[in-house]
Amino acid sequence: MAQEIRQKQYTTPKKVRIQGAIDFLEAKGIPHHKNDIFRFYGASRRSGWRALAEPRELDGRRLGHTILRPEQRGRPRKLSASDLAVIERFIDNNGFDGRMVPWAGLPAAAGLDVDVCGETVRRAVKDLNLRMCVACEKKYTSPRLRERRVDYARVMLERYPDPADWRHIRFSDECHFGWGPQGKVWVIRRPWERQCPDCLLEKEMPAEKDLKRRHCWAAVGYDFKSSLTWYDVPGNSNGKMSMQIYRYHILEPIVGGWLREGQSFVLEEDNDSGHGTSKSNIVRTWKKANGLDYFFNCASSPDFSPIEKAWQGPKEYVKKRPCWEDDLVKELAEEGWAAVKQETINGWVDKIPQILKECLELEGGMTGN
Protein backbone atom coordinates (compact mmCIF):
# COMPACT_ATOMS: atom_id res chain seq x y z
CA MET A 1 0.00 0.00 0.00
CA ALA A 2 1.33 3.35 -0.93
CA GLN A 3 2.25 5.44 2.04
CA GLU A 4 -0.17 8.34 2.52
CA ILE A 5 1.63 11.61 1.98
CA ARG A 6 0.59 14.38 4.33
CA GLN A 7 1.78 17.94 3.99
CA LYS A 8 3.24 19.25 7.21
CA GLN A 9 1.26 22.18 8.67
CA TYR A 10 3.33 24.88 10.30
CA THR A 11 1.85 26.80 13.19
CA THR A 12 1.23 30.52 13.08
CA PRO A 13 4.17 31.41 15.41
CA LYS A 14 6.65 29.56 13.13
CA LYS A 15 5.46 31.54 10.08
CA VAL A 16 5.78 34.77 11.99
CA ARG A 17 9.31 33.92 13.18
CA ILE A 18 10.43 33.18 9.61
CA GLN A 19 8.91 36.43 8.36
CA GLY A 20 10.29 38.44 11.28
CA ALA A 21 13.84 37.11 10.98
CA ILE A 22 14.09 37.88 7.27
CA ASP A 23 12.47 41.30 7.69
CA PHE A 24 15.03 42.17 10.38
CA LEU A 25 18.05 41.01 8.33
CA GLU A 26 16.84 42.90 5.26
CA ALA A 27 16.15 46.04 7.27
CA LYS A 28 19.68 45.98 8.73
CA GLY A 29 21.30 45.09 5.40
CA ILE A 30 22.87 41.90 6.79
CA PRO A 31 23.77 39.37 4.06
CA HIS A 32 21.89 36.08 4.47
CA HIS A 33 20.45 33.10 2.63
CA LYS A 34 16.75 32.50 3.09
CA ASN A 35 17.21 28.73 2.80
CA ASP A 36 19.45 28.85 5.90
CA ILE A 37 16.64 30.53 7.85
CA PHE A 38 14.11 27.99 6.60
CA ARG A 39 16.33 25.12 7.78
CA PHE A 40 16.96 26.81 11.13
CA TYR A 41 13.23 26.90 11.86
CA GLY A 42 12.66 23.38 10.50
CA ALA A 43 10.66 24.42 7.46
CA SER A 44 11.05 23.16 3.94
CA ARG A 45 12.14 25.49 1.17
CA ARG A 46 8.67 25.44 -0.38
CA SER A 47 6.88 26.12 2.92
CA GLY A 48 9.30 28.91 3.78
CA TRP A 49 8.75 30.73 0.51
CA ARG A 50 4.97 30.27 0.90
CA ALA A 51 5.16 31.92 4.34
CA LEU A 52 7.09 34.86 2.88
CA ALA A 53 4.53 35.24 0.10
CA GLU A 54 1.69 35.87 2.56
CA PRO A 55 0.75 39.52 3.05
CA ARG A 56 2.19 40.90 6.27
CA GLU A 57 -1.30 42.18 7.16
CA LEU A 58 -2.30 38.58 7.82
CA ASP A 59 0.17 38.42 10.73
CA GLY A 60 0.72 34.78 9.88
CA ARG A 61 -2.89 33.92 10.66
CA ARG A 62 -4.91 31.29 8.87
CA LEU A 63 -7.08 32.56 6.07
CA GLY A 64 -10.32 31.74 7.90
CA HIS A 65 -9.66 34.46 10.46
CA THR A 66 -9.00 37.42 8.17
CA ILE A 67 -11.24 39.86 6.36
CA LEU A 68 -8.62 40.32 3.61
CA ARG A 69 -9.84 37.22 1.79
CA PRO A 70 -13.38 35.86 1.37
CA GLU A 71 -14.64 33.19 3.74
CA GLN A 72 -14.40 29.75 2.12
CA ARG A 73 -15.42 27.55 5.03
CA GLY A 74 -18.80 26.11 5.93
CA ARG A 75 -22.05 25.74 4.06
CA PRO A 76 -23.17 28.77 2.02
CA ARG A 77 -25.93 30.82 3.60
CA LYS A 78 -29.44 30.32 2.26
CA LEU A 79 -30.04 34.07 2.44
CA SER A 80 -27.21 36.13 1.01
CA ALA A 81 -26.36 39.70 1.92
CA SER A 82 -28.19 40.93 -1.18
CA ASP A 83 -31.28 38.92 -0.18
CA LEU A 84 -31.24 40.51 3.27
CA ALA A 85 -30.93 43.96 1.68
CA VAL A 86 -34.07 43.25 -0.39
CA ILE A 87 -35.95 42.12 2.72
CA GLU A 88 -34.86 45.22 4.64
CA ARG A 89 -36.01 47.54 1.84
CA PHE A 90 -39.37 45.76 1.73
CA ILE A 91 -39.90 46.26 5.46
CA ASP A 92 -38.86 49.93 5.36
CA ASN A 93 -40.93 50.80 2.29
CA ASN A 94 -44.23 49.07 3.10
CA GLY A 95 -45.15 50.64 6.40
CA PHE A 96 -47.20 48.77 8.97
CA ASP A 97 -48.41 46.16 6.47
CA GLY A 98 -44.83 45.22 5.63
CA ARG A 99 -44.00 44.72 9.29
CA MET A 100 -46.96 42.39 9.87
CA VAL A 101 -45.71 39.73 7.44
CA PRO A 102 -44.67 36.52 9.27
CA TRP A 103 -41.08 35.31 8.97
CA ALA A 104 -41.99 32.39 6.70
CA GLY A 105 -43.74 34.62 4.16
CA LEU A 106 -41.29 37.51 4.25
CA PRO A 107 -38.93 36.40 1.42
CA ALA A 108 -41.82 35.78 -0.99
CA ALA A 109 -43.48 39.07 -0.04
CA ALA A 110 -40.19 40.84 -0.78
CA GLY A 111 -40.03 39.19 -4.23
CA LEU A 112 -37.32 36.60 -3.50
CA ASP A 113 -37.44 33.11 -5.00
CA VAL A 114 -35.84 31.19 -2.13
CA ASP A 115 -37.03 28.15 -0.22
CA VAL A 116 -36.38 28.87 3.46
CA CYS A 117 -38.35 28.35 6.65
CA GLY A 118 -39.40 31.09 9.04
CA GLU A 119 -36.74 30.20 11.62
CA THR A 120 -34.01 30.64 9.00
CA VAL A 121 -35.35 34.09 8.16
CA ARG A 122 -35.59 35.03 11.85
CA ARG A 123 -31.95 34.10 12.48
CA ALA A 124 -30.74 35.82 9.31
CA VAL A 125 -32.41 39.18 9.95
CA LYS A 126 -30.88 39.37 13.43
CA ASP A 127 -27.84 40.80 11.62
CA LEU A 128 -30.13 43.71 10.63
CA ASN A 129 -31.28 44.19 14.25
CA LEU A 130 -34.79 43.13 13.25
CA ARG A 131 -37.01 41.13 15.57
CA MET A 132 -40.70 40.36 16.04
CA CYS A 133 -42.39 42.08 18.98
CA VAL A 134 -45.81 43.27 20.11
CA ALA A 135 -46.88 46.37 18.19
CA CYS A 136 -47.05 49.59 20.16
CA GLU A 137 -50.48 51.17 20.17
CA LYS A 138 -51.43 54.72 19.32
CA LYS A 139 -54.55 56.70 19.91
CA TYR A 140 -57.37 56.42 17.37
CA THR A 141 -57.68 59.53 15.24
CA SER A 142 -61.21 60.44 14.20
CA PRO A 143 -61.88 61.90 10.72
CA ARG A 144 -62.68 65.28 12.26
CA LEU A 145 -59.44 65.33 14.24
CA ARG A 146 -57.51 64.29 11.13
CA GLU A 147 -58.86 67.33 9.30
CA ARG A 148 -57.81 69.64 12.13
CA ARG A 149 -54.34 68.10 12.26
CA VAL A 150 -53.87 68.46 8.50
CA ASP A 151 -54.95 72.11 8.59
CA TYR A 152 -52.66 72.82 11.55
CA ALA A 153 -49.69 71.08 9.92
CA ARG A 154 -50.10 73.05 6.69
CA VAL A 155 -50.39 76.40 8.45
CA MET A 156 -47.40 75.77 10.73
CA LEU A 157 -45.19 74.50 7.90
CA GLU A 158 -45.94 77.66 5.93
CA ARG A 159 -45.12 79.79 8.96
CA TYR A 160 -42.13 77.79 10.26
CA PRO A 161 -40.79 75.50 7.49
CA ASP A 162 -37.28 74.89 8.89
CA PRO A 163 -36.06 73.46 12.23
CA ALA A 164 -34.33 76.76 13.06
CA ASP A 165 -37.70 78.55 12.83
CA TRP A 166 -38.95 76.59 15.86
CA ARG A 167 -36.02 77.41 18.13
CA HIS A 168 -37.59 80.62 19.45
CA ILE A 169 -40.82 78.88 20.51
CA ARG A 170 -41.44 77.78 24.10
CA PHE A 171 -43.90 74.94 24.52
CA SER A 172 -45.94 75.11 27.73
CA ASP A 173 -48.43 72.82 29.42
CA GLU A 174 -49.68 71.51 32.77
CA CYS A 175 -49.10 68.09 34.27
CA HIS A 176 -51.14 66.34 36.97
CA PHE A 177 -49.89 63.71 39.39
CA GLY A 178 -52.70 61.75 41.04
CA TRP A 179 -52.61 59.14 43.80
CA GLY A 180 -54.84 57.69 46.51
CA PRO A 181 -54.52 56.17 49.97
CA GLN A 182 -53.57 52.82 48.43
CA GLY A 183 -50.87 52.88 45.81
CA LYS A 184 -48.56 50.15 44.54
CA VAL A 185 -46.98 48.13 47.34
CA TRP A 186 -43.77 46.18 46.88
CA VAL A 187 -43.48 42.82 48.68
CA ILE A 188 -40.72 40.25 49.02
CA ARG A 189 -41.63 36.88 47.50
CA ARG A 190 -40.24 33.91 45.64
CA PRO A 191 -41.03 33.35 41.95
CA TRP A 192 -43.63 30.66 42.71
CA GLU A 193 -45.38 32.72 45.42
CA ARG A 194 -47.23 35.03 43.04
CA GLN A 195 -50.67 34.07 44.42
CA CYS A 196 -49.50 33.42 47.98
CA PRO A 197 -52.07 34.89 50.45
CA ASP A 198 -49.27 36.70 52.27
CA CYS A 199 -48.28 38.46 49.05
CA LEU A 200 -51.71 39.68 47.92
CA LEU A 201 -52.95 43.22 48.52
CA GLU A 202 -56.69 43.66 48.83
CA LYS A 203 -57.23 46.88 46.95
CA GLU A 204 -60.31 49.04 46.98
CA MET A 205 -60.62 52.05 44.72
CA PRO A 206 -60.62 55.18 46.89
CA ALA A 207 -63.52 57.56 46.85
CA GLU A 208 -63.19 60.64 44.67
CA LYS A 209 -62.93 62.87 47.74
CA ASP A 210 -59.96 60.82 49.01
CA LEU A 211 -57.95 61.14 45.81
CA LYS A 212 -55.09 63.59 45.97
CA ARG A 213 -53.44 65.40 43.11
CA ARG A 214 -50.53 67.76 42.57
CA HIS A 215 -50.49 70.09 39.60
CA CYS A 216 -47.60 71.88 37.94
CA TRP A 217 -46.84 74.00 34.88
CA ALA A 218 -43.64 74.22 32.85
CA ALA A 219 -42.27 75.21 29.46
CA VAL A 220 -39.47 73.88 27.25
CA GLY A 221 -37.76 75.07 24.10
CA TYR A 222 -34.48 74.98 22.23
CA ASP A 223 -31.74 75.62 24.82
CA PHE A 224 -34.49 76.37 27.34
CA LYS A 225 -36.19 74.48 30.17
CA SER A 226 -38.13 76.24 32.91
CA SER A 227 -38.52 74.99 36.45
CA LEU A 228 -41.75 73.36 37.61
CA THR A 229 -44.35 75.81 38.91
CA TRP A 230 -46.74 74.12 41.35
CA TYR A 231 -50.28 75.42 41.76
CA ASP A 232 -53.67 74.54 43.24
CA VAL A 233 -57.11 75.39 41.91
CA PRO A 234 -59.52 76.20 44.78
CA GLY A 235 -62.72 74.18 44.56
CA ASN A 236 -61.37 72.07 41.70
CA SER A 237 -59.90 68.63 42.42
CA ASN A 238 -58.97 67.65 38.85
CA GLY A 239 -56.42 70.43 38.37
CA LYS A 240 -58.09 72.00 35.35
CA MET A 241 -56.46 75.38 34.92
CA SER A 242 -58.66 78.40 35.58
CA MET A 243 -58.08 81.78 34.00
CA GLN A 244 -57.55 83.39 37.42
CA ILE A 245 -54.81 80.94 38.40
CA TYR A 246 -53.21 81.14 34.95
CA ARG A 247 -53.27 84.94 34.94
CA TYR A 248 -51.96 85.57 38.46
CA HIS A 249 -49.82 82.48 39.19
CA ILE A 250 -48.32 81.63 35.78
CA LEU A 251 -48.45 84.52 33.32
CA GLU A 252 -47.68 87.43 35.64
CA PRO A 253 -44.81 85.99 37.73
CA ILE A 254 -43.28 83.48 35.28
CA VAL A 255 -43.98 84.47 31.66
CA GLY A 256 -44.09 88.14 32.57
CA GLY A 257 -40.69 87.78 34.21
CA TRP A 258 -39.22 86.48 30.97
CA LEU A 259 -40.69 89.43 29.08
CA ARG A 260 -39.38 91.93 31.61
CA GLU A 261 -35.91 90.44 31.21
CA GLY A 262 -36.10 91.15 27.48
CA GLN A 263 -36.24 87.51 26.38
CA SER A 264 -37.56 86.99 22.84
CA PHE A 265 -39.85 84.01 22.34
CA VAL A 266 -43.24 82.79 21.15
CA LEU A 267 -45.34 80.88 23.69
CA GLU A 268 -47.17 77.76 22.52
CA GLU A 269 -50.14 76.94 24.77
CA ASP A 270 -52.56 74.09 25.13
CA ASN A 271 -55.90 74.78 23.46
CA ASP A 272 -57.73 74.94 26.79
CA SER A 273 -60.29 77.44 28.06
CA GLY A 274 -58.12 78.29 31.07
CA HIS A 275 -55.51 79.72 28.71
CA GLY A 276 -57.87 82.35 27.37
CA THR A 277 -59.15 80.79 24.16
CA SER A 278 -62.30 82.93 24.14
CA LYS A 279 -62.31 86.38 22.55
CA SER A 280 -62.51 88.52 25.68
CA ASN A 281 -61.15 87.50 29.09
CA ILE A 282 -58.55 88.48 31.69
CA VAL A 283 -55.92 86.17 30.19
CA ARG A 284 -56.21 87.56 26.67
CA THR A 285 -56.22 91.09 28.07
CA TRP A 286 -52.97 90.43 29.96
CA LYS A 287 -51.30 88.95 26.87
CA LYS A 288 -52.22 91.99 24.78
CA ALA A 289 -51.14 94.46 27.44
CA ASN A 290 -47.74 92.79 27.85
CA GLY A 291 -47.11 92.15 24.15
CA LEU A 292 -46.93 88.36 24.47
CA ASP A 293 -46.59 86.57 21.14
CA TYR A 294 -48.37 83.22 21.39
CA PHE A 295 -50.42 80.58 19.59
CA PHE A 296 -52.53 77.58 20.60
CA ASN A 297 -51.50 74.08 19.64
CA CYS A 298 -53.65 71.48 17.90
CA ALA A 299 -55.94 69.70 20.34
CA SER A 300 -55.38 65.97 21.00
CA SER A 301 -52.03 66.05 19.18
CA PRO A 302 -49.28 65.21 21.68
CA ASP A 303 -46.86 64.29 18.89
CA PHE A 304 -46.70 67.97 17.83
CA SER A 305 -45.45 69.33 21.17
CA PRO A 306 -42.10 68.54 22.87
CA ILE A 307 -43.53 69.37 26.31
CA GLU A 308 -45.71 66.26 26.10
CA LYS A 309 -42.59 64.11 25.69
CA ALA A 310 -40.81 65.97 28.48
CA TRP A 311 -43.56 65.08 30.97
CA GLN A 312 -42.77 61.38 30.60
CA GLY A 313 -39.69 61.73 32.80
CA PRO A 314 -41.44 63.10 35.91
CA LYS A 315 -44.34 60.67 35.46
CA GLU A 316 -42.00 57.68 35.36
CA TYR A 317 -40.13 58.85 38.44
CA VAL A 318 -43.40 59.13 40.37
CA LYS A 319 -44.72 55.76 39.18
CA LYS A 320 -41.62 53.75 40.06
CA ARG A 321 -41.85 54.49 43.80
CA PRO A 322 -44.45 52.96 46.15
CA CYS A 323 -44.48 55.97 48.49
CA TRP A 324 -47.49 58.25 48.18
CA GLU A 325 -46.96 61.22 50.48
CA ASP A 326 -47.65 64.67 49.10
CA ASP A 327 -44.13 66.02 49.56
CA LEU A 328 -42.49 62.87 48.18
CA VAL A 329 -44.57 62.96 44.99
CA LYS A 330 -43.45 66.54 44.43
CA GLU A 331 -39.83 65.62 45.16
CA LEU A 332 -39.90 62.69 42.72
CA ALA A 333 -41.47 64.85 40.01
CA GLU A 334 -38.76 67.48 40.47
CA GLU A 335 -36.10 64.77 40.26
CA GLY A 336 -37.62 63.39 37.06
CA TRP A 337 -37.83 66.87 35.54
CA ALA A 338 -34.17 67.52 36.30
CA ALA A 339 -33.27 64.28 34.50
CA VAL A 340 -34.73 65.53 31.19
CA LYS A 341 -31.63 66.58 29.23
CA GLN A 342 -31.53 69.80 27.25
CA GLU A 343 -29.90 68.05 24.29
CA THR A 344 -32.90 65.73 24.13
CA ILE A 345 -35.33 68.65 24.12
CA ASN A 346 -33.33 70.34 21.36
CA GLY A 347 -33.66 67.20 19.25
CA TRP A 348 -37.43 67.17 19.77
CA VAL A 349 -37.71 70.80 18.69
CA ASP A 350 -35.63 70.35 15.53
CA LYS A 351 -37.74 67.35 14.53
CA ILE A 352 -41.07 69.22 14.51
CA PRO A 353 -41.07 70.12 10.75
CA GLN A 354 -40.42 66.48 9.93
CA ILE A 355 -43.31 65.40 12.20
CA LEU A 356 -45.67 67.87 10.52
CA LYS A 357 -44.68 66.55 7.09
CA GLU A 358 -45.27 62.98 8.25
CA CYS A 359 -48.70 64.03 9.49
CA LEU A 360 -49.57 65.32 6.02
CA GLU A 361 -48.31 62.08 4.46
CA LEU A 362 -50.52 60.11 6.88
CA GLU A 363 -53.49 62.39 6.07
CA GLY A 364 -53.74 63.58 9.65
CA GLY A 365 -52.92 60.31 11.39
CA MET A 366 -50.77 60.08 14.51
CA THR A 367 -47.09 59.98 13.62
CA GLY A 368 -45.87 57.89 16.53
CA ASN A 369 -43.28 60.50 17.55
Summary of the structure (lengths in Angstrom):
residues: 369
radius of gyration: 33.9
end to end distance: 76.4
largest distance: 111.4
contacts: 899
relative contact order: 0.10
helix: 50%
strand: 9%
